């Protein structure tokens, strides 16, 4: 299973709407199940340096099938994944990357969001991932 082009476009639009709602210009990335770039949006005014961060957040989540913020908790000094951010061409180990699942709970890709505070990035990523789940379960959210 893979996130479709149609789904990725709708996910990007939902993330953009959420980012506008909280008043933060963001970089929003969707990767497919192979962690390949599927869709990207840099909102007007979003920080340029956050584009790469959003990509790496999405890839980090997909590579390890866990929210990027959870990797961060495990990668602290003394943690079981200490220094993992240096692997795979560079990972991002703070919140804003979330796996995307279909209605059978199969991972179909990931979203990465960057441009606000870590909490704002995570808020947008989680809201959109949850909305995708609801939409796939035939509840119109996105």
C-alpha positions in Angstrom: 0.0 0.0 0.0 1.1 3.5 -0.8 -0.2 7.0 -0.2 -1.8 8.0 -3.5 -1.2 11.3 -5.3 -4.8 12.3 -4.6 -4.4 11.5 -0.9 -1.1 13.4 -0.7 -2.6 16.5 -2.3 -5.5 16.4 0.2 -3.2 15.9 3.1 -1.1 18.9 2.0 -4.2 21.0 1.7 -5.4 19.9 5.2 -2.0 20.7 6.7 -1.9 24.1 5.0 -5.4 24.8 6.4 -4.3 23.8 9.9 -1.1 25.9 9.7 -3.2 28.9 8.5 -5.5 28.3 11.5 -2.7 28.5 14.0 -1.0 31.4 12.0 2.3 29.7 11.1 3.7 29.4 7.6 5.1 25.9 7.2 7.0 23.5 5.0 4.9 20.4 4.5 6.2 17.1 3.1 4.5 13.8 2.3 6.7 10.7 1.6 5.4 7.4 0.4 5.9 4.0 2.0 9.5 3.9 0.6 10.2 7.3 2.1 10.3 8.9 -1.4 9.1 12.4 -1.7 5.5 12.4 -2.9 4.4 16.0 -2.3 5.9 19.2 -0.9 4.6 22.6 -0.1 6.5 25.6 1.2 3.9 28.1 2.3 4.5 31.7 1.5 6.8 33.1 4.2 7.9 29.7 5.5 11.5 29.6 6.6 13.7 28.3 3.9 15.9 26.2 6.2 12.8 24.3 7.4 12.2 22.7 4.0 15.1 20.2 4.6 13.9 19.7 8.2 10.4 18.8 7.1 11.7 16.3 4.6 14.0 14.7 7.2 11.2 14.5 9.7 9.0 12.6 7.3 11.8 10.3 6.3 12.8 9.7 9.9 9.2 8.7 10.8 8.9 6.4 7.8 12.4 4.8 8.2 11.5 3.7 11.8 7.7 3.7 11.7 7.5 6.0 14.7 6.9 9.7 15.3 10.1 11.6 14.9 9.6 13.0 18.4 9.7 9.5 19.9 13.0 8.9 18.1 14.2 12.1 19.9 13.3 10.7 23.3 15.3 7.5 22.6 18.3 9.3 21.1 19.3 11.4 24.2 22.7 10.7 25.8 22.5 7.3 27.4 19.4 6.3 25.4 19.2 3.2 23.3 19.3 5.2 20.0 21.9 7.8 21.1 23.5 9.4 17.9 20.9 7.8 15.5 20.4 11.2 13.9 23.8 10.7 12.2 22.5 7.6 10.3 20.7 7.4 7.0 22.1 10.6 5.6 20.9 12.6 8.6 17.7 12.3 10.6 15.6 14.7 12.5 14.9 13.5 16.0 12.3 16.1 17.2 8.6 16.2 16.8 6.8 17.0 13.5 7.2 13.8 11.6 4.3 11.3 11.8 3.5 8.1 9.9 0.4 7.9 7.8 -1.8 4.8 8.0 -4.7 3.5 6.0 -7.9 2.2 7.5 -6.3 -1.2 8.0 -3.5 0.4 10.1 -1.0 -0.3 7.4 1.6 2.5 7.0 1.3 4.1 3.6 3.8 7.0 4.1 4.6 9.8 6.5 4.2 13.6 6.9 6.9 16.0 7.9 6.0 19.6 9.1 8.5 22.3 9.9 8.3 26.1 10.4 6.7 26.7 13.8 7.7 25.6 17.2 8.2 21.9 17.7 4.8 21.8 19.4 3.1 23.6 16.5 4.8 21.3 13.9 3.6 18.2 15.8 0.1 19.7 16.2 -0.3 20.1 12.5 1.2 16.7 11.6 -0.9 14.8 14.2 -4.1 16.6 13.2 -3.6 15.7 9.6 -2.6 12.1 10.3 -5.7 11.7 12.4 -7.9 13.4 9.8 -6.6 11.0 7.2 -7.6 8.0 9.4 -11.1 9.5 9.8 -11.5 10.2 6.1 -10.4 6.7 5.2 -13.0 5.4 7.6 -15.6 7.3 5.6 -16.0 10.3 7.8 -15.4 13.4 5.8 -12.7 15.5 7.4 -10.3 16.3 4.7 
